[in-house]
Amino acid sequence: MPTSEVTGRKRSSCPTRSITAAEQPAVLLDRLSLQRNDCRADRGDAITRAGARTALWLSLLVVSYSWAADGGIRDLGAMATALLSGGRLAGLVSADLLIVQFVLIARIPLLERAFGQDRLIGLHRVVGLTSFTLMIAHVAVITWGYAGGDVLATPAMVWELTVDYPGMLLAVVGTALLLMVVITSVRPIRDRLRYESWHLLHLYGYLGAGLVLPHQLWTGQEFLGSTAATLYWWTLWILAAAAVLVWRIGLPLWRSVRHSLRVAAVVPEADGVVSVLDQGARRQQRTNADPASRYPDPLRRSLREAVVTGP
């Protein structure tokens, strides 16, 4: 019996042939109809997961090719240029994973149906930590490279890059904000914070990413040297921003306004557990008019038929 990658529960296998009404009662046919819908959904989710993985690896491949085409491999011959080249590659992969991180948490319906929200949040944490680690490596290694491989000259080079290079001061502030997000996401520290405080601090990650972006646009070698690379990165950033604005911000606001959602009560259920009860005028009108409307479409049809035909 196959296991759903979304919920982890066992699912029945798809029927191998159609079953006529003469062979089985109508109730069983309804169940088989739901089963077929589950099988079609599973196939669609599997295609979505495969497409998402392919898109991730393709994006990393494009970034690596861009680095190599711009002399990244050739520059590995000497220590100073190797440090600069390695730092550039770390920065490019970090930026790519930073975009992936925002897409994972953008509440895109297609991805949430295919992976499940809990799994997306777990991937978001792993990708985010990897991206930030590469970002720190980018800063350290490329600064060391600009200092000619001289460790003692590196601190002075940090100051020079921050003050003299366009967008670098914003990048420093953005990196500090991302560092704050990473630190407050560590489990022991997060457990000491109220959820509202942690969530507010976590939102500064969007600001941090926005402050890091000008550095990539104004001083990034790939941006300045290749129109195709510039178009590629702009496309990624615009798509990621659009996903966040539409599904993370716009859609919840639209639904709240449309249904006039309000918190009606917060009911304590157990120690540290509460139930949040909401209400909405349009939602209540729809439920009163058709009690089955609160259920998914396949179950809705069966419930209506049961009301009409009786037991």
C-alpha positions in Angstrom: 0.0 0.0 0.0 1.7 3.3 -1.1 2.4 6.1 1.4 1.4 9.7 0.8 4.5 12.0 0.9 2.2 14.9 1.9 0.6 13.4 5.1 2.7 10.2 5.7 -0.5 8.2 5.8 -1.2 5.0 3.9 -3.2 5.3 0.8 -5.2 2.7 -1.0 -3.9 1.6 -4.4 -5.6 2.9 -7.5 -8.3 0.6 -9.0 -7.1 -1.4 -11.9 -10.4 -1.3 -13.8 -13.7 0.6 -13.7 -16.5 -1.0 -11.6 -20.1 -0.8 -12.8 -23.2 -0.2 -10.7 -24.3 -3.7 -11.3 -21.2 -5.1 -9.6 -21.1 -2.9 -6.5 -23.5 -0.8 -4.5 -23.7 2.9 -5.0 -21.9 3.7 -1.7 -18.9 1.7 -2.8 -18.8 3.6 -6.1 -18.7 6.9 -4.2 -15.8 5.6 -2.2 -14.0 4.5 -5.4 -14.6 7.9 -6.9 -12.9 9.5 -4.0 -10.1 7.0 -4.3 -9.6 7.8 -7.9 -9.5 11.5 -7.1 -6.8 10.7 -4.5 -4.8 8.8 -7.0 -5.0 11.6 -9.6 -3.9 14.1 -6.8 -1.0 11.9 -5.9 0.2 11.7 -9.5 -0.1 15.5 -9.8 1.8 16.0 -6.5 4.5 13.7 -7.6 4.9 15.6 -10.8 5.1 18.9 -8.9 7.7 17.5 -6.5 9.8 16.3 -9.4 9.5 19.6 -11.2 10.4 21.6 -8.1 13.6 19.4 -7.5 14.5 19.8 -11.2 14.1 23.6 -11.0 16.3 23.8 -7.9 19.1 21.8 -9.5 18.8 23.7 -12.8 19.1 27.0 -11.0 22.2 25.8 -9.2 23.6 24.5 -12.5 23.0 27.9 -14.2 24.7 29.7 -11.4 27.7 27.4 -11.5 27.9 27.7 -15.3 27.8 31.5 -15.0 30.6 31.5 -12.5 32.7 29.1 -14.7 32.0 31.1 -17.9 33.2 34.2 -16.2 36.6 32.7 -15.5 35.9 31.1 -12.2 37.8 27.9 -12.9 40.7 29.8 -14.6 41.1 32.0 -11.6 41.8 29.1 -9.3 45.5 29.1 -10.4 46.8 31.6 -7.9 45.9 31.9 -4.2 44.6 35.5 -4.3 42.5 35.0 -7.4 41.3 31.6 -6.1 40.0 33.2 -3.0 38.1 35.8 -5.0 36.7 33.1 -7.3 35.7 30.8 -4.5 34.1 33.7 -2.7 32.1 34.7 -5.8 30.8 31.1 -6.2 29.8 31.0 -2.5 28.0 34.3 -2.9 26.2 33.2 -6.0 25.0 29.9 -4.6 24.0 31.7 -1.3 21.9 34.2 -3.3 20.2 31.4 -5.3 19.3 29.5 -2.1 18.1 32.7 -0.5 15.6 33.0 -3.3 14.6 29.4 -2.9 14.2 29.9 0.8 11.6 32.7 0.2 9.7 30.6 -2.4 9.5 27.7 0.0 7.7 29.8 2.6 5.6 31.9 0.2 2.6 29.6 0.8 2.3 28.7 -2.9 -0.7 26.4 -3.1 0.8 24.1 -5.7 3.9 23.4 -3.5 1.9 23.2 -0.3 -0.4 20.5 -1.8 2.6 18.5 -3.1 5.0 18.7 -0.1 2.8 19.7 2.8 3.4 22.8 4.9 5.3 21.1 7.7 7.8 19.6 5.1 8.2 23.0 3.4 9.0 24.7 6.7 11.6 22.0 7.4 13.2 22.5 4.0 13.0 26.3 4.5 15.1 25.9 7.7 17.7 23.7 6.0 18.0 25.8 2.9 18.1 29.0 4.9 20.9 27.8 7.2 22.9 26.6 4.1 22.4 29.9 2.4 23.5 31.9 5.4 26.5 29.7 6.0 27.6 30.3 2.3 27.0 34.0 2.7 29.4 34.2 5.7 31.9 32.1 3.7 31.4 34.5 0.8 32.2 37.6 3.0 35.2 36.0 4.7 36.8 34.4 1.7 36.3 37.2 -0.8 37.6 39.8 1.7 40.6 37.7 2.3 41.1 37.5 -1.5 40.9 41.3 -1.9 43.5 41.5 0.8 45.8 39.5 -1.4 45.7 36.5 0.8 47.2 38.4 3.7 45.3 37.5 6.9 46.6 40.5 8.8 45.5 42.9 6.1 41.9 41.4 6.0 40.4 43.6 8.8 41.5 46.8 7.1 40.1 45.5 3.8 36.7 44.8 5.5 36.5 48.5 6.4 37.7 49.6 2.9 35.1 47.5 1.1 32.3 48.6 3.4 33.0 52.3 3.0 34.2 52.5 -0.6 32.2 50.0 -2.6 28.6 50.8 -3.7 25.9 48.9 -1.8 28.3 47.3 0.7 27.1 49.3 3.7 23.5 48.2 3.0 24.8 44.6 2.6 26.5 44.7 6.0 23.2 45.9 7.6 21.3 43.2 5.7 23.7 40.5 6.8 23.3 41.6 10.4 19.5 41.3 10.1 19.8 37.9 8.5 22.2 36.9 11.3 19.6 38.0 13.9 17.0 35.8 12.1 19.3 32.8 12.2 20.2 33.2 15.8 16.6 33.6 17.0 15.6 30.5 15.0 18.0 28.3 17.0 15.7 26.1 19.1 17.0 26.9 22.6 16.7 30.7 21.9 13.4 30.4 20.0 11.9 28.5 23.0 12.6 31.5 25.2 10.8 34.0 23.0 7.1 34.5 22.7 5.8 33.4 19.3 4.7 36.9 18.4 8.1 38.3 19.2 9.9 35.6 17.3 7.6 36.0 14.3 8.2 39.8 14.2 12.0 39.3 14.3 11.7 36.7 11.6 10.0 39.2 9.3 13.2 41.2 9.3 14.6 38.5 7.0 12.7 40.1 4.2 14.3 43.4 4.9 17.7 41.8 5.2 17.4 40.2 1.8 16.2 43.5 0.3 19.3 45.3 1.7 21.7 42.7 0.4 20.3 42.9 -3.2 21.8 46.3 -4.2 25.3 44.9 -3.5 24.6 42.1 -5.9 23.2 44.5 -8.5 25.9 47.3 -8.2 29.1 45.3 -7.6 28.4 41.7 -8.6 30.8 40.7 -11.4 28.1 38.5 -13.1 25.6 41.3 -13.1 28.1 43.8 -14.6 29.6 41.5 -17.2 26.7 39.5 -18.7 23.3 40.7 -19.9 21.9 37.1 -19.8 23.0 36.7 -16.2 21.5 40.0 -15.2 18.2 39.0 -16.8 18.3 35.6 -15.1 18.8 37.1 -11.6 16.3 39.8 -12.1 13.7 37.2 -13.2 14.4 35.1 -10.1 14.1 38.0 -7.7 10.9 39.3 -9.3 9.2 35.9 -9.3 10.2 35.3 -5.7 8.9 38.7 -4.7 5.7 38.2 -6.6 5.1 34.8 -5.0 5.5 36.4 -1.5 3.3 39.4 -2.3 0.5 37.3 -3.9 0.3 34.2 -1.8 1.9 35.1 1.5 0.4 38.6 1.8 -2.2 39.4 -0.8 -4.3 36.2 -0.7 -4.7 36.0 3.1 -5.6 39.7 3.2 -8.2 39.3 0.4 -9.8 36.3 2.1 -9.9 38.1 5.4 -11.7 41.1 3.9 -14.0 39.0 1.7 -15.2 36.8 4.5 -15.0 39.5 7.3 -13.0 37.1 9.4 -12.7 38.0 13.1 -11.4 36.1 16.1 -14.5 35.2 18.1 -12.9 33.5 21.1 -9.7 32.0 22.4 -10.5 28.9 24.4 -8.0 27.2 26.7 -7.9 23.5 26.0 -5.0 22.2 28.1 -1.7 23.5 29.5 -0.2 25.6 26.7 -2.9 24.6 24.2 -5.7 26.9 23.1 -8.4 26.8 20.3 -8.8 30.0 18.3 -12.5 30.3 17.1 -13.1 32.6 14.2 -16.3 33.9 12.6 -17.2 35.6 9.3 -20.4 37.0 7.9 -20.1 35.6 4.4 -18.7 32.3 5.6 -21.6 31.9 8.1 -24.2 32.7 5.4 -22.7 30.1 3.1 -22.7 27.4 5.8 -26.2 28.1 6.8 -27.5 27.9 3.2 -25.7 24.6 2.6 -24.3 22.7 5.5 -22.3 20.4 3.2 -20.3 23.4 1.9 -17.8 23.2 4.7 -16.5 19.8 3.2 -14.3 19.2 0.2 -16.0 18.8 -3.2 -16.2 14.9 -3.4 -17.6 14.6 0.1 -19.9 17.6 -0.5 -21.6 15.7 -3.4 -22.1 12.5 -1.3 -23.5 14.4 1.7 -26.0 16.2 -0.5 -27.1 12.9 -2.0 -27.5 11.4 1.4 -29.7 14.3 2.5 -31.9 13.8 -0.5 -32.1 10.0 -0.6 -32.0 9.3 3.1 -30.4 6.3 4.8 
